[in-house]
């Protein structure tokens, strides 16, 4: 967790754990998150981390993805199938 879009916590984690070489960025899918993703990726590349990738939530952020998934899972399968047939 970056506690927002600052890179300080990530850089500390990497300093304390030099064995980490693969970094996945999972930031919000909004303007601030996209800008931070680019900025942090550049900082990491400058520091020699070559294996940096991004995962994107389908919604605005990962919490919204989880809430949507939870809502979908709470609907009984028979009801889901009925709804799909109606579409």
Biopython code that builds the backbone (N, CA, C, O; Angstrom):
import numpy as np
from Bio.PDB.StructureBuilder import StructureBuilder

atoms = [
    (1, "UNK", "N", (0.835, -1.179, 0.000)),
    (1, "UNK", "CA", (0.000, 0.000, 0.000)),
    (1, "UNK", "C", (0.877, 1.238, 0.000)),
    (1, "UNK", "O", (1.810, 1.355, 0.795)),
    (2, "UNK", "N", (0.570, 2.155, -0.894)),
    (2, "UNK", "CA", (1.363, 3.372, -1.003)),
    (2, "UNK", "C", (0.829, 4.503, -0.145)),
    (2, "UNK", "O", (1.478, 5.545, -0.042)),
    (3, "UNK", "N", (-0.332, 4.335, 0.473)),
    (3, "UNK", "CA", (-0.952, 5.415, 1.247)),
    (3, "UNK", "C", (-1.157, 6.634, 0.357)),
    (3, "UNK", "O", (-0.681, 7.726, 0.663)),
    (4, "UNK", "N", (-1.861, 6.438, -0.731)),
    (4, "UNK", "CA", (-2.075, 7.495, -1.715)),
    (4, "UNK", "C", (-1.265, 7.185, -2.951)),
    (4, "UNK", "O", (-1.220, 6.041, -3.403)),
    (5, "UNK", "N", (-0.625, 8.201, -3.500)),
    (5, "UNK", "CA", (0.159, 7.984, -4.720)),
    (5, "UNK", "C", (1.637, 8.337, -4.533)),
    (5, "UNK", "O", (2.363, 8.498, -5.514)),
    (6, "UNK", "N", (2.077, 8.456, -3.297)),
    (6, "UNK", "CA", (3.490, 8.727, -3.019)),
    (6, "UNK", "C", (4.284, 7.429, -3.084)),
    (6, "UNK", "O", (3.775, 6.360, -2.746)),
    (7, "UNK", "N", (5.513, 7.532, -3.516)),
    (7, "UNK", "CA", (6.356, 6.343, -3.696)),
    (7, "UNK", "C", (7.219, 6.008, -2.487)),
    (7, "UNK", "O", (7.927, 5.002, -2.510)),
    (8, "UNK", "N", (7.185, 6.816, -1.435)),
    (8, "UNK", "CA", (8.113, 6.665, -0.314)),
    (8, "UNK", "C", (8.032, 5.290, 0.354)),
    (8, "UNK", "O", (9.064, 4.679, 0.630)),
    (9, "UNK", "N", (6.830, 4.801, 0.614)),
    (9, "UNK", "CA", (6.680, 3.492, 1.266)),
    (9, "UNK", "C", (7.229, 2.377, 0.385)),
    (9, "UNK", "O", (7.872, 1.452, 0.881)),
    (10, "UNK", "N", (6.980, 2.458, -0.909)),
    (10, "UNK", "CA", (7.492, 1.448, -1.840)),
    (10, "UNK", "C", (9.013, 1.464, -1.885)),
    (10, "UNK", "O", (9.648, 0.410, -1.856)),
    (11, "UNK", "N", (9.597, 2.644, -1.954)),
    (11, "UNK", "CA", (11.054, 2.735, -2.003)),
    (11, "UNK", "C", (11.685, 2.209, -0.719)),
    (11, "UNK", "O", (12.752, 1.596, -0.761)),
    (12, "UNK", "N", (11.045, 2.438, 0.409)),
    (12, "UNK", "CA", (11.551, 1.907, 1.679)),
    (12, "UNK", "C", (11.466, 0.384, 1.687)),
    (12, "UNK", "O", (12.404, -0.295, 2.104)),
    (13, "UNK", "N", (10.332, -0.148, 1.223)),
    (13, "UNK", "CA", (10.176, -1.600, 1.157)),
    (13, "UNK", "C", (11.267, -2.212, 0.281)),
    (13, "UNK", "O", (11.846, -3.240, 0.630)),
    (14, "UNK", "N", (11.543, -1.583, -0.846)),
    (14, "UNK", "CA", (12.571, -2.109, -1.759)),
    (14, "UNK", "C", (13.966, -2.008, -1.144)),
    (14, "UNK", "O", (14.793, -2.899, -1.337)),
    (15, "UNK", "N", (14.227, -0.944, -0.417)),
    (15, "UNK", "CA", (15.521, -0.795, 0.260)),
    (15, "UNK", "C", (15.703, -1.876, 1.317)),
    (15, "UNK", "O", (16.789, -2.440, 1.456)),
    (16, "UNK", "N", (14.634, -2.165, 2.065)),
    (16, "UNK", "CA", (14.693, -3.167, 3.128)),
    (16, "UNK", "C", (14.664, -4.594, 2.597)),
    (16, "UNK", "O", (15.006, -5.528, 3.322)),
    (17, "UNK", "N", (14.262, -4.775, 1.342)),
    (17, "UNK", "CA", (14.132, -6.107, 0.747)),
    (17, "UNK", "C", (14.777, -6.127, -0.636)),
    (17, "UNK", "O", (14.080, -6.159, -1.649)),
    (18, "UNK", "N", (16.100, -6.108, -0.675)),
    (18, "UNK", "CA", (16.795, -6.004, -1.967)),
    (18, "UNK", "C", (16.559, -7.200, -2.895)),
    (18, "UNK", "O", (16.869, -7.129, -4.085)),
    (19, "UNK", "N", (16.020, -8.285, -2.365)),
    (19, "UNK", "CA", (15.752, -9.449, -3.201)),
    (19, "UNK", "C", (14.538, -9.249, -4.120)),
    (19, "UNK", "O", (14.352, -10.011, -5.069)),
    (20, "UNK", "N", (13.718, -8.239, -3.847)),
    (20, "UNK", "CA", (12.536, -7.974, -4.667)),
    (20, "UNK", "C", (12.993, -7.374, -5.997)),
    (20, "UNK", "O", (13.663, -6.342, -6.022)),
    (21, "UNK", "N", (12.631, -8.020, -7.082)),
    (21, "UNK", "CA", (13.023, -7.543, -8.405)),
    (21, "UNK", "C", (11.827, -7.354, -9.336)),
    (21, "UNK", "O", (11.962, -6.723, -10.385)),
    (22, "UNK", "N", (10.669, -7.884, -8.975)),
    (22, "UNK", "CA", (9.468, -7.799, -9.800)),
    (22, "UNK", "C", (8.437, -6.970, -9.041)),
    (22, "UNK", "O", (8.076, -7.306, -7.913)),
    (23, "UNK", "N", (7.960, -5.882, -9.659)),
    (23, "UNK", "CA", (7.091, -4.943, -8.960)),
    (23, "UNK", "C", (5.815, -4.723, -9.766)),
    (23, "UNK", "O", (5.861, -4.320, -10.928)),
    (24, "UNK", "N", (4.688, -4.992, -9.137)),
    (24, "UNK", "CA", (3.389, -4.761, -9.749)),
    (24, "UNK", "C", (2.732, -3.551, -9.116)),
    (24, "UNK", "O", (2.575, -3.487, -7.896)),
    (25, "UNK", "N", (2.351, -2.598, -9.936)),
    (25, "UNK", "CA", (1.670, -1.403, -9.462)),
    (25, "UNK", "C", (0.168, -1.565, -9.679)),
    (25, "UNK", "O", (-0.282, -1.826, -10.794)),
    (26, "UNK", "N", (-0.589, -1.410, -8.618)),
    (26, "UNK", "CA", (-2.056, -1.572, -8.656)),
    (26, "UNK", "C", (-2.698, -0.299, -8.112)),
    (26, "UNK", "O", (-3.200, -0.265, -6.988)),
    (27, "UNK", "N", (-2.670, 0.724, -8.917)),
    (27, "UNK", "CA", (-3.192, 2.022, -8.509)),
    (27, "UNK", "C", (-4.587, 2.237, -9.094)),
    (27, "UNK", "O", (-5.052, 1.451, -9.920)),
    (28, "UNK", "N", (-5.241, 3.300, -8.659)),
    (28, "UNK", "CA", (-6.578, 3.614, -9.161)),
    (28, "UNK", "C", (-6.558, 3.862, -10.665)),
    (28, "UNK", "O", (-5.552, 4.286, -11.233)),
    (29, "UNK", "N", (-7.684, 3.588, -11.283)),
    (29, "UNK", "CA", (-7.843, 3.785, -12.715)),
    (29, "UNK", "C", (-8.503, 5.147, -12.957)),
    (29, "UNK", "O", (-9.579, 5.238, -13.547)),
    (30, "UNK", "N", (-7.832, 6.196, -12.489)),
    (30, "UNK", "CA", (-8.297, 7.563, -12.689)),
    (30, "UNK", "C", (-7.085, 8.419, -13.041)),
    (30, "UNK", "O", (-5.964, 7.916, -13.112)),
    (31, "UNK", "N", (-7.311, 9.709, -13.259)),
    (31, "UNK", "CA", (-6.231, 10.584, -13.714)),
    (31, "UNK", "C", (-5.048, 10.586, -12.738)),
    (31, "UNK", "O", (-3.897, 10.477, -13.162)),
    (32, "UNK", "N", (-5.323, 10.707, -11.451)),
    (32, "UNK", "CA", (-4.241, 10.729, -10.449)),
    (32, "UNK", "C", (-3.488, 9.398, -10.418)),
    (32, "UNK", "O", (-2.260, 9.375, -10.329)),
    (33, "UNK", "N", (-4.220, 8.306, -10.492)),
    (33, "UNK", "CA", (-3.584, 6.994, -10.481)),
    (33, "UNK", "C", (-2.735, 6.748, -11.709)),
    (33, "UNK", "O", (-1.647, 6.181, -11.611)),
    (34, "UNK", "N", (-3.221, 7.168, -12.862)),
    (34, "UNK", "CA", (-2.463, 6.991, -14.108)),
    (34, "UNK", "C", (-1.189, 7.833, -14.111)),
    (34, "UNK", "O", (-0.133, 7.376, -14.547)),
    (35, "UNK", "N", (-1.301, 9.067, -13.620)),
    (35, "UNK", "CA", (-0.100, 9.914, -13.530)),
    (35, "UNK", "C", (0.914, 9.337, -12.553)),
    (35, "UNK", "O", (2.113, 9.307, -12.829)),
    (36, "UNK", "N", (0.415, 8.875, -11.397)),
    (36, "UNK", "CA", (1.313, 8.303, -10.388)),
    (36, "UNK", "C", (1.979, 7.035, -10.922)),
    (36, "UNK", "O", (3.163, 6.804, -10.677)),
    (37, "UNK", "N", (1.231, 6.225, -11.642)),
    (37, "UNK", "CA", (1.774, 4.989, -12.209)),
    (37, "UNK", "C", (2.953, 5.311, -13.130)),
    (37, "UNK", "O", (3.996, 4.661, -13.062)),
    (38, "UNK", "N", (2.783, 6.309, -13.983)),
    (38, "UNK", "CA", (3.862, 6.692, -14.903)),
    (38, "UNK", "C", (5.070, 7.231, -14.136)),
    (38, "UNK", "O", (6.209, 6.864, -14.423)),
    (39, "UNK", "N", (4.816, 8.096, -13.166)),
    (39, "UNK", "CA", (5.891, 8.698, -12.379)),
    (39, "UNK", "C", (6.662, 7.647, -11.587)),
    (39, "UNK", "O", (7.893, 7.645, -11.589)),
    (40, "UNK", "N", (5.944, 6.760, -10.913)),
    (40, "UNK", "CA", (6.597, 5.733, -10.096)),
    (40, "UNK", "C", (7.346, 4.733, -10.971)),
    (40, "UNK", "O", (8.440, 4.295, -10.616)),
    (41, "UNK", "N", (6.768, 4.374, -12.103)),
    (41, "UNK", "CA", (7.460, 3.471, -13.028)),
    (41, "UNK", "C", (8.782, 4.086, -13.466)),
    (41, "UNK", "O", (9.802, 3.398, -13.500)),
    (42, "UNK", "N", (8.775, 5.367, -13.799)),
    (42, "UNK", "CA", (10.020, 6.040, -14.210)),
    (42, "UNK", "C", (11.051, 6.059, -13.084)),
    (42, "UNK", "O", (12.237, 5.838, -13.325)),
    (43, "UNK", "N", (10.610, 6.320, -11.871)),
    (43, "UNK", "CA", (11.522, 6.325, -10.722)),
    (43, "UNK", "C", (12.149, 4.941, -10.558)),
    (43, "UNK", "O", (13.355, 4.820, -10.340)),
    (44, "UNK", "N", (11.328, 3.909, -10.663)),
    (44, "UNK", "CA", (11.844, 2.542, -10.495)),
    (44, "UNK", "C", (12.808, 2.168, -11.611)),
    (44, "UNK", "O", (13.839, 1.545, -11.358)),
    (45, "UNK", "N", (12.484, 2.541, -12.833)),
    (45, "UNK", "CA", (13.384, 2.248, -13.954)),
    (45, "UNK", "C", (14.722, 2.962, -13.773)),
    (45, "UNK", "O", (15.776, 2.390, -14.054)),
    (46, "UNK", "N", (14.682, 4.210, -13.303)),
    (46, "UNK", "CA", (15.914, 4.957, -13.045)),
    (46, "UNK", "C", (16.768, 4.281, -11.973)),
    (46, "UNK", "O", (17.994, 4.397, -11.983)),
    (47, "UNK", "N", (16.120, 3.580, -11.056)),
    (47, "UNK", "CA", (16.834, 2.897, -9.972)),
    (47, "UNK", "C", (17.226, 1.469, -10.340)),
    (47, "UNK", "O", (17.739, 0.729, -9.500)),
    (48, "UNK", "N", (16.989, 1.086, -11.577)),
    (48, "UNK", "CA", (17.444, -0.217, -12.050)),
    (48, "UNK", "C", (16.436, -1.352, -11.964)),
    (48, "UNK", "O", (16.782, -2.502, -12.236)),
    (49, "UNK", "N", (15.217, -1.058, -11.599)),
    (49, "UNK", "CA", (14.175, -2.093, -11.562)),
    (49, "UNK", "C", (13.575, -2.206, -12.962)),
    (49, "UNK", "O", (12.877, -1.305, -13.426)),
    (50, "UNK", "N", (13.855, -3.313, -13.617)),
    (50, "UNK", "CA", (13.427, -3.487, -15.004)),
    (50, "UNK", "C", (12.105, -4.230, -15.127)),
    (50, "UNK", "O", (11.436, -4.130, -16.155)),
    (51, "UNK", "N", (11.720, -4.970, -14.104)),
    (51, "UNK", "CA", (10.504, -5.776, -14.174)),
    (51, "UNK", "C", (9.387, -5.086, -13.395)),
    (51, "UNK", "O", (9.024, -5.508, -12.297)),
    (52, "UNK", "N", (8.847, -4.014, -13.987)),
    (52, "UNK", "CA", (7.766, -3.234, -13.380)),
    (52, "UNK", "C", (6.554, -3.348, -14.299)),
    (52, "UNK", "O", (6.650, -3.088, -15.499)),
    (53, "UNK", "N", (5.430, -3.734, -13.739)),
    (53, "UNK", "CA", (4.217, -3.876, -14.543)),
    (53, "UNK", "C", (3.040, -3.286, -13.779)),
    (53, "UNK", "O", (3.127, -3.033, -12.577)),
    (54, "UNK", "N", (1.946, -3.074, -14.489)),
    (54, "UNK", "CA", (0.750, -2.496, -13.881)),
    (54, "UNK", "C", (-0.443, -3.413, -14.065)),
    (54, "UNK", "O", (-0.606, -4.056, -15.102)),
    (55, "UNK", "N", (-1.264, -3.456, -13.044)),
    (55, "UNK", "CA", (-2.560, -4.118, -13.127)),
    (55, "UNK", "C", (-3.608, -3.022, -12.970)),
    (55, "UNK", "O", (-3.449, -2.109, -12.160)),
    (56, "UNK", "N", (-4.674, -3.120, -13.747)),
    (56, "UNK", "CA", (-5.693, -2.079, -13.746)),
    (56, "UNK", "C", (-7.017, -2.636, -13.248)),
    (56, "UNK", "O", (-7.436, -3.712, -13.676)),
    (57, "UNK", "N", (-7.685, -1.912, -12.343)),
    (57, "UNK", "CA", (-9.023, -2.335, -11.938)),
    (57, "UNK", "C", (-10.006, -2.077, -13.076)),
    (57, "UNK", "O", (-9.776, -1.205, -13.914)),
    (58, "UNK", "N", (-11.090, -2.829, -13.105)),
    (58, "UNK", "CA", (-12.114, -2.599, -14.122)),
    (58, "UNK", "C", (-12.925, -1.347, -13.801)),
    (58, "UNK", "O", (-13.357, -0.627, -14.701)),
    (59, "UNK", "N", (-13.124, -1.100, -12.526)),
    (59, "UNK", "CA", (-13.842, 0.095, -12.078)),
    (59, "UNK", "C", (-12.813, 1.199, -11.811)),
    (59, "UNK", "O", (-11.689, 1.132, -12.308)),
    (60, "UNK", "N", (-13.193, 2.211, -11.030)),
    (60, "UNK", "CA", (-12.265, 3.288, -10.693)),
    (60, "UNK", "C", (-11.116, 2.797, -9.812)),
    (60, "UNK", "O", (-9.967, 3.199, -9.998)),
    (61, "UNK", "N", (-11.433, 1.928, -8.854)),
    (61, "UNK", "CA", (-10.383, 1.426, -7.974)),
    (61, "UNK", "C", (-10.664, -0.021, -7.589)),
    (61, "UNK", "O", (-11.718, -0.572, -7.906)),
    (62, "UNK", "N", (-9.705, -0.619, -6.904)),
    (62, "UNK", "CA", (-9.793, -2.047, -6.569)),
    (62, "UNK", "C", (-10.915, -2.324, -5.583)),
    (62, "UNK", "O", (-11.518, -3.395, -5.636)),
    (63, "UNK", "N", (-11.215, -1.394, -4.687)),
    (63, "UNK", "CA", (-12.320, -1.594, -3.751)),
    (63, "UNK", "C", (-13.642, -1.713, -4.492)),
    (63, "UNK", "O", (-14.475, -2.551, -4.145)),
    (64, "UNK", "N", (-13.841, -0.883, -5.508)),
    (64, "UNK", "CA", (-15.067, -0.976, -6.297)),
    (64, "UNK", "C", (-15.156, -2.312, -7.028)),
    (64, "UNK", "O", (-16.238, -2.890, -7.132)),
    (65, "UNK", "N", (-14.030, -2.805, -7.534)),
    (65, "UNK", "CA", (-14.015, -4.127, -8.169)),
    (65, "UNK", "C", (-14.437, -5.208, -7.172)),
    (65, "UNK", "O", (-15.238, -6.086, -7.494)),
    (66, "UNK", "N", (-13.887, -5.133, -5.958)),
    (66, "UNK", "CA", (-14.216, -6.133, -4.940)),
    (66, "UNK", "C", (-15.678, -6.044, -4.521)),
    (66, "UNK", "O", (-16.331, -7.070, -4.332)),
    (67, "UNK", "N", (-16.198, -4.832, -4.375)),
    (67, "UNK", "CA", (-17.609, -4.670, -4.008)),
    (67, "UNK", "C", (-18.513, -5.239, -5.082)),
    (67, "UNK", "O", (-19.490, -5.918, -4.769)),
    (68, "UNK", "N", (-18.206, -4.974, -6.340)),
    (68, "UNK", "CA", (-19.006, -5.500, -7.440)),
    (68, "UNK", "C", (-18.954, -7.018, -7.462)),
    (68, "UNK", "O", (-19.973, -7.678, -7.664)),
    (69, "UNK", "N", (-17.781, -7.562, -7.257)),
    (69, "UNK", "CA", (-17.639, -9.023, -7.246)),
    (69, "UNK", "C", (-18.441, -9.629, -6.096)),
    (69, "UNK", "O", (-19.108, -10.650, -6.268)),
    (70, "UNK", "N", (-18.372, -9.002, -4.934)),
    (70, "UNK", "CA", (-19.117, -9.489, -3.776)),
    (70, "UNK", "C", (-20.614, -9.470, -4.064)),
    (70, "UNK", "O", (-21.321, -10.423, -3.736)),
    (71, "UNK", "N", (-21.101, -8.390, -4.675)),
    (71, "UNK", "CA", (-22.519, -8.288, -5.024)),
    (71, "UNK", "C", (-22.912, -9.390, -5.997)),
    (71, "UNK", "O", (-23.971, -9.999, -5.845)),
    (72, "UNK", "N", (-22.086, -9.651, -6.977)),
    (72, "UNK", "CA", (-22.381, -10.686, -7.970)),
    (72, "UNK", "C", (-22.390, -12.072, -7.332)),
    (72, "UNK", "O", (-23.210, -12.918, -7.689)),
    (73, "UNK", "N", (-21.484, -12.301, -6.393)),
    (73, "UNK", "CA", (-21.396, -13.611, -5.751)),
    (73, "UNK", "C", (-22.539, -13.834, -4.772)),
    (73, "UNK", "O", (-22.868, -14.979, -4.459)),
    (74, "UNK", "N", (-23.152, -12.753, -4.281)),
    (74, "UNK", "CA", (-24.226, -12.909, -3.310)),
    (74, "UNK", "C", (-25.562, -13.224, -3.987)),
    (74, "UNK", "O", (-26.522, -13.603, -3.316)),
    (75, "UNK", "N", (-25.627, -13.070, -5.301)),
    (75, "UNK", "CA", (-26.842, -13.414, -6.048)),
    (75, "UNK", "C", (-26.809, -14.915, -6.323)),
    (75, "UNK", "O", (-25.830, -15.412, -6.880)),
    (76, "UNK", "N", (-27.860, -15.651, -5.944)),
    (76, "UNK", "CA", (-27.881, -17.097, -6.188)),
    (76, "UNK", "C", (-27.693, -17.416, -7.670)),
    (76, "UNK", "O", (-28.130, -16.660, -8.538)),
    (77, "UNK", "N", (-27.043, -18.536, -7.948)),
    (77, "UNK", "CA", (-26.717, -18.935, -9.316)),
    (77, "UNK", "C", (-27.969, -19.032, -10.189)),
    (77, "UNK", "O", (-27.937, -18.583, -11.334)),
    (78, "UNK", "N", (-29.059, -19.597, -9.695)),
    (78, "UNK", "CA", (-30.280, -19.742, -10.486)),
    (78, "UNK", "C", (-30.805, -18.366, -10.911)),
    (78, "UNK", "O", (-31.262, -18.189, -12.040)),
    (79, "UNK", "N", (-30.736, -17.401, -9.997)),
    (79, "UNK", "CA", (-31.195, -16.047, -10.307)),
    (79, "UNK", "C", (-30.291, -15.401, -11.348)),
    (79, "UNK", "O", (-30.780, -14.706, -12.239)),
    (80, "UNK", "N", (-28.984, -15.619, -11.252)),
    (80, "UNK", "CA", (-28.047, -15.090, -12.228)),
    (80, "UNK", "C", (-28.324, -15.664, -13.610)),
    (80, "UNK", "O", (-28.302, -14.943, -14.608)),
    (81, "UNK", "N", (-28.590, -16.986, -13.661)),
    (81, "UNK", "CA", (-28.865, -17.634, -14.932)),
    (81, "UNK", "C", (-30.146, -17.077, -15.553)),
    (81, "UNK", "O", (-30.207, -16.851, -16.761)),
    (82, "UNK", "N", (-31.161, -16.858, -14.729)),
    (82, "UNK", "CA", (-32.431, -16.298, -15.217)),
    (82, "UNK", "C", (-32.201, -14.914, -15.799)),
    (82, "UNK", "O", (-32.721, -14.598, -16.870)),
    (83, "UNK", "N", (-31.442, -14.100, -15.119)),
    (83, "UNK", "CA", (-31.158, -12.752, -15.584)),
    (83, "UNK", "C", (-30.402, -12.780, -16.899)),
    (83, "UNK", "O", (-30.682, -11.980, -17.792)),
    (84, "UNK", "N", (-29.459, -13.678, -17.029)),
    (84, "UNK", "CA", (-28.672, -13.779, -18.261)),
    (84, "UNK", "C", (-29.554, -14.207, -19.435)),
    (84, "UNK", "O", (-29.350, -13.740, -20.555)),
    (85, "UNK", "N", (-30.530, -15.087, -19.198)),
    (85, "UNK", "CA", (-31.409, -15.558, -20.255)),
    (85, "UNK", "C", (-32.329, -14.448, -20.742)),
    (85, "UNK", "O", (-32.742, -14.444, -21.901)),
    (86, "UNK", "N", (-32.649, -13.510, -19.862)),
    (86, "UNK", "CA", (-33.565, -12.432, -20.211)),
    (86, "UNK", "C", (-32.875, -11.373, -21.075)),
    (86, "UNK", "O", (-33.544, -10.633, -21.796)),
    (87, "UNK", "N", (-31.575, -11.298, -21.008)),
    (87, "UNK", "CA", (-30.827, -10.258, -21.735)),
    (87, "UNK", "C", (-30.676, -10.578, -23.182)),
    (87, "UNK", "O", (-30.074, -9.804, -23.926)),
]
sb = StructureBuilder()
sb.init_structure("model")
sb.init_model(0)
sb.init_chain("A")
sb.init_seg("    ")
for serial, (resi, resn, name, xyz) in enumerate(atoms, 1):
    if name == "N":
        sb.init_residue(resn, " ", resi, " ")
    sb.init_atom(name, np.array(xyz, "f"), 0.0, 1.0, " ", f" {name:<3s}", serial, name[0])
structure = sb.get_structure()
